[in-house]
């Protein structure tokens, strides 16, 4: 009787753990889908800006302010897009910095 109760408790504990895991499992999928959608919106926006600026007579070249912005904006879209290799970023080097000093003791 005691052994059966222990077995049942173990089964229930495993069931709880598996239910919790399954509840968390879609989170990365949803985040990737949201990021993919953000990338699509950014790309569409960049195309609209380019079209508007073209209509206004602005020149789009790789060394023009608009061209530099377009390249940067499309890289941002690529960083969001889980289906695209993320281009390098200065933000990738953040881990090289020492942690900020702990100033929590100071009055603000």
Secondary structure, 3 states (H helix, E strand, C coil): CHHHHHHHHHHHHHHHHHHHHHHHHHHHHHHHHHHHHHHHHHHHHHHHHHHHHHHCCCCCCCCCHHHHHHHHHHHHHHHHCCCCCCCCCHHHHHHHCCCCCCCCCCCC
